Structure formats: C-alpha cells, structure tokens
Amino acid sequence: MDQTSELAKVKARIRALAAKTVDRGCSEAEAMAAAAKVGELLAVYGLTMNEVELREEACVQRRIAVQGTGRQALRWLYPALLRLCECRGWTDGKQDFVLFGLEPDVQMAEYLLAVIGRALETEEARYRAGADYAARTQPAQSVLRSFRYGFADRVGKRLDAMAREREQAEAARPAPATGTALVLVKQQIIGEKFRALGVRLRSVYTTATVRDRGAYGHGAAAGGRVGLNRPVGGATGASTLPRGRR
C-alpha cells in the first residue's frame, strides 16, 4: 500500500472514531477511548482534525444569472474573485456566472459578486448624474465602457492583493511534520471533484480599449470605494444575493 492510500484509510478511521460520541449512543468510556485513539493517530501521522475534516466538506456548484450592462465589468474581474475565494468558475452564455468549490468559499464568492455588482450600479448612476459625464465629448457607450473598465481594473487589483495577503499568511504558518498542508489538501479536493463533473473549459481572451481616460479614472476611484470585507460575524449576506441555481 502506498503512502497516499494509507493516509486515506487513516483519515477515514479518524473520522469514524470522532463520530463515536455519547450523543450518538456511545457510552462515556467508549467515547473517551475513541477520542484517545483519535489523538494518538493524529500524533503518529502528523495530521490535524482540520485536514481530516476538510476531506468531508462538500463541493457545490452555483449558477448566478447577472443581467444588465455591468456584467461585462464583472467578467473582467471574475478571475481575481475566483483566486481570492479559492473557487473554480466560468461564464456560460451572456448572463451566467458559474461557481464551483467548497460551500463556504462559494458562498463568499456569491456574496462578493453581489456586493460588487450593486456597487457598480450605484457608482455608475452617480457618475451619470455628474458634471463630468454631462460634459463628455466621446459617445456615451464609449465613456461608460471606460468607466466600467476602470472600476473592474481597480476592484480586480484589490482582490488580487487580498489573495496575495492570504497566501503569504498561509505560507508563514508552520508546516506539518508529515501529511499535507491544508491549502494543498483543499486544492486537491476541489481538483478531484471538478474533474468528476466532466466540464471542459476553454480560455477566451478579450481586450479593452480605454476611450476616455477621465471616465476610466472615475471608475477606478469608484472601485476603490467598494467594501470587500467579509460581513461581521461571517454571514454571507445570502438574503441579498442574485438568484442562484445549482
């Protein structure tokens, strides 16, 4: 038996032992014996319960329909959002954003997509009502496209910076004596379950031409004002998310 197969069996045994609790019908002595054995196995194999339990996390798929002129801006920043939330994702047709990953990560990606989308609508409406937009010399669509590109560029850079900060924090944590770092375990799990979907993706490259530098600057400033932090208490703001489909 190779090391990978052995570790998989050990982790399955740990999960089974951890499930032996008094609440589930075990005697106190049986529960204590199971807990002691869990501790012993974790020590011998250099594992943590976080790593073991991560294997049991379900991957989910969400399809978010985004309508309106702002969806192109969301497409531009979508890769950065996926990196931050550690999800896989793609766009399907002209409206649908599809997310795939561990459920808490997908929920966070949904939340951020909704926050950013609402912020873009609000900021663009404010810009349209302002003197700079009224004094434009370029066609309206060229000006608004430049605004949206500036917004998406700034938000995307902020998301990338947040992802780098998280990666640096993870790299600074002490490595386990044996076993696999949690971030690698997570990537392996998502990769395995994504392959099981049988989805074939292809990369599509687009270019954006800024026709109005002033509008771009206003969009970038607006992108700097978007609140990107997780809600207080870890809530996902699900009640205000766009309607998603599994």
N, C-alpha and C positions, 0 to 999 in steps of 0.2 A: 504494500500500500504506500503511495507517495504521500509527501507531507501535506499537500493540499487536501487530499481525501481524508487523511487522518484528522486534520483540523476541523473539517466539515462535520465529521462524526462526533468529535469532542464538543463542538458548539451545539450540535443537536442534543447531546446528552445534558449539557449545562442548562439548556432551555427547558428540557423535560424535568430536571431536578428543581429548577427555580419555580416551576409550576406547582410543586408539592407544598402547599400551604395549608394551614388549619382551616382557612375559609373554604378551601376546596375539598375538605373532608379528611385530611390527614391528621393524625394525632400530633400533639406538640412535639413529642420525641421524634417522630418521623420527619416533621418539618425542620427541626433543628439539625438532624442528621443530614438531610438533603442540603441545607444551607452550608453546613460544614464541608460537604463534598464539593459543592459549587466553588467555595473559596479555595479549596485545595487544587481543583482543576484550573481555575483561573491563574493561580500562582505558578503551577507547573508549566503551563503553556504560555505564560506571559500575556494573557488576554485581559480585557476589561468587559464588564457587563454591557457597556455602551456598544462595543464591537459585536458582541454576541447578539444583542437585541436588534441591532441595525439590520441583521440578516432577515428579521421577521417583518421589517417595515414593508408596507405595500407600495408599489408604484401605481400611480394613477395617470390618466390622460384626460385633459380638459381641452375643449374646443370653445374659444371665445370669439363671438361674432363682433367685429368692430366696424361700424358704419360711419360715413361722413368723410369729409375731405382730409381730416387729420390722420387717417390710417396710414398714409404714406410715411409720415414722420415717425409713427410707431414702428413701422417696418425698418426704418433706418437705425433705430436704437435697440431693436429687438435682440440682436446678438449680444449686446452688452448686458441687457437684462437677464438673459439666459446664463451668462457667465457668473453674474453675481448670485443668482438663485440656484446655481448648480443643477439646472434642468436641461433636458433636451427639448428642442422645439423647432417648429417650422411653420410656414404660412401655406394656406391651402385656398386657392382661388383669390378673389379680390378682397374678401372680408375676414376670413377665419384665421386666427392665430391659434396654433395647437401647442400645448404644453405637455411634457411627459417627465415624470420624476417621482421622488418620494413625496408623499402627500403634503407634509408641512412646507416643502420647498415650492411645490406647485401653487399652494395657497398664497405664499408670499409673492410669487411671480404674478398671480392674478391680481392681488392687491395693488402691487406697484403699477401694473399695466393700467388699472382703473384710475389710480391717482394721477399718473402721468397724462392719461387721456383727458381727464377732467381739467387738469391744469392747462393743457394746450388749448382746450376750448375757451376757457376763461381768459387766458392771456391773449389769444388771438382776437377775441371780441374786444378786449381793452385796446389792443393795438389798432384795430379797425376804426375805433371811435376817436382815435387821437389825431393830432395835427400833422404828424409825420406821414401817416397813411393818406390823409386828405391831400397832402402836397406832393404825392408821388408823381414821378414822370414816366415810370415803367407801367406796363399793363398790370391790372390788379392781380391776375393769377401769377405773374412772374414775381411780383412783390411778396405775395402771401407764401408762395413756394420758398422763396429765400428766407422768410421769417420762420417757416416750419423747419427748414434745414438747419438754421441757426439754433433753434430750440432743440432739435433732435441731437445735433452735434454736441451741444453743451451737456444735455442730460446723459448722453451715452458716455461722455468722458467722466462724468461724475460716477456713473455706475461702474465703469472700469476701475476707477480709483478705489471705490469701496471694495470691489472684488480683490484688488491687489492687497489692500489692508488686511482683509480676511485671510488671504493666502499667506501673508507674512506672519500673521499671528499663529496660524496653524503650523507653519514651519518652525516657529520658535518653541513650540511645545516639545517636551522630552519625547524621544522616540521610544516605543515599547521595546522591552527586552527581546521579545520574539513576537510572532504574529505580524499583523499588518496594520499600518496607520489607518485611522478611521476614514480619512479623506480618500485613500486608495480603495478601501472596502466599499465605500459609497459609490465611487466611480465604477467599480467592478459590477456591483449590483445593478446599477442603472444601465450599464452597457449590456449586461446579460439579458435583462428584461426588455430592453429596447430591441435587441436583435430578435427576441422571440415574437415581437409584433410583426416582423416581416415587412416593415416600411422601408421603401427605397427612396432616399432623398437625393436631390441634385442641387448644386450651388448655382445661384443666379446672382450675377454681379450687375449693379446699376451705378450710374454716375449722376451726380447732382451738380448743376451749374448755378452758381450764385449770380443772379442778375442784378440784385440790389444789395449792396454791402450794408447800407443803413438798416434795411429790413432784417438782414442776417444778424446784425448786432443787436437789434431789439429782440429777436428770437432767442439769441444766446443769453441775453440778460434775463429773459423770462425763464429759460431753462435753469438758470442758477437759483431761481426762487422756489422751485418745486421741492416740497418736503418728501424726502425719500426714506426716512427712518421708519422702522417697524413701529406700529402703534403701541402705545403704552399698555403693558400687560400682555403683549404678544398676540393681541387679537388681530385677525386678518381683515377685518372690515368687510366680511363676506356679504353683508346686507346691502352694500352699495356697489358690488361688483357687476360688470356686464354679465348677461345671462350666458352661462357656460353649458356645454353638453359633453357628456362622457364619450 
